[in-house]
């Protein structure tokens, strides 16, 4: 185990918006168990993950003696300055976190978003990673829900909490 280590590898400094093209049943926002809003989606498919959201990139990852072992996030993309799976893992993790909270999205669609965003960066191993989330994503998600007790709540979007210009992810 690692001591005095941040739990998550990444934390958004600014909100990130992606036009998924997927129609959602309503404009919705999602909050964690403490009432903090992390995700906003619109009927037209705009997905916004709000600043401050933290995640560990592509899973699984474990920390041993102050070294992180696990699924690599890829090389740094020259266009974004982020690992090639950064935005794909961000959107995928946020979708998975709130799938059972009224998102109205099958797990397979969240997995396809992951593939689509990896394709946008030209990530070479996107089909391998996609196959892994299709095979094992449900297991990791269920285990994370039980261990972390991460149930969330769907609320009407109302006014968006996203402020300032978003970082728009092209696909």
C-alpha positions in Angstrom: 0.0 0.0 0.0 1.0 3.6 -0.4 0.8 6.2 2.3 0.3 10.0 1.9 -0.8 9.5 -1.7 -3.6 11.1 -3.5 -6.4 8.6 -4.1 -7.0 9.7 -7.7 -4.5 10.3 -10.6 -6.5 13.1 -12.2 -8.7 16.0 -11.1 -10.4 18.4 -13.5 -9.3 22.0 -13.2 -12.1 23.1 -15.7 -15.3 21.5 -16.7 -15.2 19.3 -19.8 -18.0 19.2 -22.4 -18.5 16.6 -25.1 -21.3 16.5 -27.7 -22.0 12.7 -27.7 -24.8 12.8 -30.3 -26.8 10.5 -27.9 -30.3 11.6 -27.1 -31.1 11.5 -23.3 -34.6 11.4 -21.9 -34.3 14.8 -20.2 -31.9 17.6 -19.2 -30.4 16.1 -16.0 -27.7 16.7 -13.4 -26.1 14.1 -11.1 -24.9 14.5 -7.6 -22.8 12.2 -5.4 -24.0 11.0 -2.0 -22.9 14.2 -0.4 -24.9 16.3 -2.8 -22.0 17.6 -4.9 -22.9 17.9 -8.6 -20.4 16.2 -10.9 -22.2 15.5 -14.2 -24.7 17.3 -16.4 -26.3 15.9 -19.5 -28.8 17.5 -21.9 -31.5 15.9 -24.1 -29.4 16.7 -27.2 -26.4 14.7 -25.8 -24.2 17.3 -24.4 -22.2 15.7 -21.5 -20.4 18.0 -19.1 -18.2 16.7 -16.3 -17.7 19.5 -13.8 -14.4 20.9 -12.5 -13.1 19.1 -9.4 -14.1 15.7 -10.6 -11.4 13.1 -9.9 -10.8 9.7 -11.4 -7.9 7.2 -11.8 -7.8 7.0 -15.6 -8.1 3.6 -17.1 -8.6 0.9 -14.5 -7.5 -1.2 -12.8 -4.6 0.5 -11.0 -3.0 -0.3 -7.7 -0.3 1.5 -5.7 2.5 -0.5 -4.3 5.4 1.1 -2.4 4.7 4.5 -4.0 4.5 3.1 -7.6 1.3 2.9 -9.6 0.8 -0.4 -11.5 -2.0 -1.1 -13.9 -3.6 -0.2 -17.1 -1.6 2.5 -18.9 -3.3 5.7 -20.0 -1.3 6.0 -23.2 1.2 8.5 -24.5 0.6 12.2 -24.1 -1.4 13.5 -27.1 0.4 16.4 -28.8 -3.0 18.1 -29.4 -4.3 18.0 -25.9 -1.3 17.7 -23.6 -3.1 14.8 -21.9 -2.7 11.0 -22.2 -4.6 9.6 -25.2 -7.2 7.9 -22.9 -7.7 10.9 -20.6 -11.0 12.2 -21.9 -12.3 8.7 -22.8 -11.7 7.5 -19.2 -13.1 10.7 -17.8 -16.4 10.5 -19.6 -16.6 6.7 -19.1 -16.0 6.9 -15.4 -18.5 9.7 -14.9 -21.1 7.7 -16.9 -20.5 4.5 -15.0 -20.7 6.4 -11.7 -24.3 7.5 -12.4 -25.6 4.7 -14.6 -28.0 3.4 -12.0 -29.1 6.8 -10.8 -31.5 7.6 -13.7 -29.0 8.4 -16.4 -31.1 6.4 -18.9 -28.1 5.0 -20.6 -27.2 1.3 -21.1 -23.7 0.3 -20.0 -22.9 -0.6 -23.6 -23.5 2.9 -24.7 -21.1 4.3 -22.1 -18.6 1.7 -23.3 -19.1 2.9 -26.9 -18.5 6.5 -25.8 -15.2 5.3 -24.4 -14.3 3.7 -27.8 -15.4 6.8 -29.7 -13.3 9.2 -27.6 -10.2 6.9 -27.8 -10.7 6.8 -31.6 -10.7 10.6 -31.6 -7.1 10.6 -30.3 -6.0 7.8 -32.5 -5.2 5.6 -29.5 -3.7 2.4 -31.0 -5.0 -0.1 -28.4 -8.6 1.3 -28.3 -10.2 -2.0 -29.4 -8.3 -3.9 -26.8 -9.4 -1.4 -24.1 -12.9 -1.5 -25.4 -13.0 -5.3 -25.3 -11.8 -5.2 -21.7 -14.5 -2.7 -20.5 -17.1 -4.8 -22.3 -15.9 -8.0 -20.6 -15.0 -6.6 -17.2 -16.5 -3.2 -16.8 -19.6 -4.4 -15.1 -17.6 -6.3 -12.5 -15.4 -3.4 -11.7 -18.4 -1.0 -11.5 -20.3 -3.3 -9.1 -17.3 -3.8 -6.9 -16.6 0.0 -6.8 -20.2 0.7 -5.9 -20.1 -1.8 -3.0 -16.7 -0.7 -1.6 -17.1 3.1 -2.1 -20.9 3.3 -1.6 -21.0 5.8 -4.5 -24.8 5.9 -5.0 -25.8 9.2 -6.5 -28.9 11.2 -7.3 -30.4 12.5 -10.5 -31.8 16.0 -10.2 -33.3 18.4 -12.8 -30.6 20.3 -14.5 -32.1 23.7 -13.9 -29.2 26.2 -14.2 -25.9 24.6 -15.2 -23.2 24.8 -12.6 -20.6 24.8 -15.4 -19.0 28.3 -15.4 -16.6 29.8 -17.8 -15.6 28.4 -21.2 -15.6 24.6 -21.3 -12.9 22.5 -22.7 -14.7 20.9 -25.6 -13.7 17.4 -26.6 -13.8 16.8 -30.4 -14.8 13.4 -31.6 
